[in-house]
Amino acid sequence: MRKVSPDDIFKLGQKLHRTLDCCRICPNDCAVNRFEGELGNCRSTADLRVASYNLHFGEEPPLSGGGGSGTIFLSNCSLSCRYCQNYPISQMGTGSVVSIDECCDMMLELQQRGAENINFVTPDHMLPMILMALGRAKDASLDLPIVYNCSGFQKLEILRLLDGIIDVYLVDMRYDDTEMAKNYSGCEGYVDVSRAAVAEMHAQVGDLVIDDRGLARRGIFVRHLVLPGNLSGSAGIFRFLADKVSKDVYISLMSQYFPAYKATEDKTISRRVTVKEFQRAVDAFHDAGLKNGFIQYMSYESAH
């Protein structure tokens, strides 16, 4: 993993920030002028907007640890998931505009409060400003692993710029079918984009490295939310990871789907996942030869 200085991180943020006059920072390639208030798919201007920051104890154990993950939730999102459980933040833009210095102070405060890492949640569309703040924070003594908590819909050439800056990629793999991704998350080419992104992340940081305290220090961690009716295509995703990335990759297999936001308008996703559906995903995980990670077994009863 290459070393990148705080000054280089800050300058990279400045360089990317200048491109927001014709924004192509994510695969949507909206080409809008965010400085002039033009809004693309992420509905964001060139301002840094933060929904919240705090110690979060609900992440996977290697991320939360005993001190909590120092999460910074960014407002808006480059996807438009019809079932998003954080839709007030991701789709409605809940949050406040903050300065680069204020974001820097958030990181330093979280470190002072005992955070195990700094965890940027849905960061892609805010990346230039995040990098400027991160460069300043590192220059001012920030010394925690940096977690990039993202959707899997990342642009390859942007990811390559992050080599040596991001310690842990916490990445969703949502779908094994591009049409499903377009229908339910409003994006084009998701499968090819996400697979190329995950392969690049793994090339940068490798398999998850956990220290003697049980905390993630470096590596890739893949989240997979099981959707009703096998819309997520679990088996195909797990085969890809085992065959093309690593059989040692860590997976967080999640069962907590519930119909939120616009999900109630669609009969297919207006219900919880059944026990049988989730078990099929668990079986697919084992059938692919994967062995590392966390399976969040269902906590409710189902008649199916």
Buried (B, 14 or more C-beta within 10 A) or exposed (E): EEEBEBEBBBBBBBEBBEEBBBBBBBBBBBEBBBBEEBBBBBBBBBBBBBBBBBBBBEBBEBBBBEBBBBBBBBBBBBBBBBBBBBBBBBBBBBBEEBEBEBBBBBBBEBBEEEBBBBBBBBBBBBBBBBBBBBBBBBBEEBEBBBBBBBBBBBBEEBBEBBBBBBBBBBBBBBBBBBEBBBBBBBBEEBBEBBBBBBBBBBEBBBBBBBEEEEBBBBBBBBBBBBBBEBBBBBBBBBBBBBEEBBEBBBBBBBBEBEBBBBBEEBEEBEBBBBBEBBBBBBEBBEEBEBEBBBBBEBEEEEEE
